[in-house]
């Protein structure tokens, strides 16, 4: 799975492909901490096969973390991590999705 940076945190998928973590440095504990950010959305995040981060384009926008699941569905994470705002929702498509990417112009494409 691709590992991406968002707002000073590193986002990665767990080894069993069922949880999304955000890892950042904690100045108080002087250590890197990895916190599960998809804990309450495990029913729509499990079975991750691909993912990509689409950065916010405006100050009033949020980053979007696109997740492709092994059943062909897409889950999208809307995130402002530094304000503890994380919401995962299903994304409706006309068919099964196998892969997804965000290009250099910040546009998301699915195959």
C-alpha positions as CSV (number, residue, x, y, z in Angstrom):
1,X,0.0,0.0,0.0
2,X,1.2,3.5,-0.7
3,X,2.3,5.5,2.4
4,X,1.4,9.2,2.2
5,X,2.0,12.4,4.2
6,X,-0.9,14.5,5.3
7,X,-0.6,17.6,7.6
8,X,2.6,16.4,9.2
9,X,1.4,12.9,9.7
10,X,2.2,9.7,7.8
11,X,-0.9,7.7,6.8
12,X,-0.6,4.0,6.3
13,X,-2.7,0.8,6.1
14,X,-2.2,-2.0,8.7
15,X,-0.6,-5.3,7.7
16,X,-4.0,-7.1,7.7
17,X,-5.5,-4.3,5.4
18,X,-8.3,-3.5,7.9
19,X,-7.2,-0.3,9.6
20,X,-5.8,3.2,8.6
21,X,-3.2,4.7,11.0
22,X,-1.9,8.3,11.3
23,X,1.6,8.5,12.7
24,X,3.2,11.7,13.9
25,X,5.8,12.9,16.4
26,X,4.6,13.7,19.9
27,X,6.8,16.4,21.5
28,X,5.6,15.7,25.0
29,X,6.4,11.9,24.9
30,X,9.3,12.5,22.5
31,X,8.3,9.5,20.4
32,X,6.4,8.7,17.2
33,X,2.8,7.6,17.9
34,X,0.6,5.7,15.5
35,X,-3.1,6.2,16.1
36,X,-5.9,4.3,14.4
37,X,-8.1,6.8,12.6
38,X,-10.5,4.4,11.0
39,X,-11.5,2.6,14.2
40,X,-15.2,3.5,14.0
41,X,-15.4,2.8,10.3
42,X,-13.9,-0.7,10.2
43,X,-17.0,-2.0,8.4
44,X,-16.2,0.2,5.3
45,X,-12.4,0.2,5.5
46,X,-11.5,-3.5,5.7
47,X,-9.9,-5.2,2.7
48,X,-7.9,-2.3,1.4
49,X,-6.2,-3.0,-1.9
50,X,-5.2,0.5,-3.0
51,X,-5.3,4.0,-1.7
52,X,-4.3,7.6,-2.7
53,X,-4.4,11.0,-1.0
54,X,-5.9,14.0,-2.8
55,X,-4.7,17.2,-1.1
56,X,-7.1,20.0,-0.2
57,X,-7.1,22.8,-2.9
58,X,-8.4,25.6,-0.7
59,X,-8.2,26.6,2.9
60,X,-11.9,25.8,3.4
61,X,-11.5,22.3,1.9
62,X,-10.3,19.0,3.5
63,X,-7.9,16.3,2.3
64,X,-9.5,13.2,0.7
65,X,-8.0,9.8,1.3
66,X,-9.4,7.4,-1.4
67,X,-9.5,3.7,-0.5
68,X,-10.2,0.9,-2.9
69,X,-11.5,-2.3,-1.2
70,X,-11.2,-5.9,-2.3
71,X,-15.0,-6.1,-3.0
72,X,-14.6,-3.4,-5.7
73,X,-16.0,-0.5,-3.7
74,X,-14.5,2.8,-2.8
75,X,-14.4,4.4,0.7
76,X,-13.3,8.0,1.0
77,X,-11.8,9.5,4.2
78,X,-12.5,13.3,4.5
79,X,-9.8,14.5,6.9
80,X,-8.5,17.5,8.8
81,X,-6.2,15.5,11.1
82,X,-4.8,18.5,13.0
83,X,-8.3,19.4,14.1
84,X,-9.3,15.7,14.8
85,X,-11.8,15.7,11.9
86,X,-12.0,12.3,10.2
87,X,-15.0,10.9,8.4
88,X,-15.1,7.8,6.3
89,X,-18.0,7.3,3.8
90,X,-18.8,4.9,0.9
91,X,-18.4,6.4,-2.6
92,X,-21.0,5.2,-5.1
93,X,-19.6,4.1,-8.5
94,X,-21.2,2.5,-11.6
95,X,-19.1,-0.7,-11.3
96,X,-16.2,-2.4,-9.5
97,X,-13.0,-0.4,-9.0
98,X,-9.6,-2.1,-9.1
99,X,-7.2,0.8,-8.7
100,X,-7.1,4.5,-8.0
101,X,-4.5,7.3,-8.3
102,X,-4.2,11.0,-7.9
103,X,-2.2,12.7,-10.6
104,X,0.2,15.7,-10.5
105,X,-2.7,18.1,-11.0
106,X,-4.5,16.7,-7.9
107,X,-7.2,14.9,-9.9
108,X,-8.4,11.5,-8.8
109,X,-8.8,8.7,-11.4
110,X,-10.3,5.2,-10.8
111,X,-9.9,2.1,-13.0
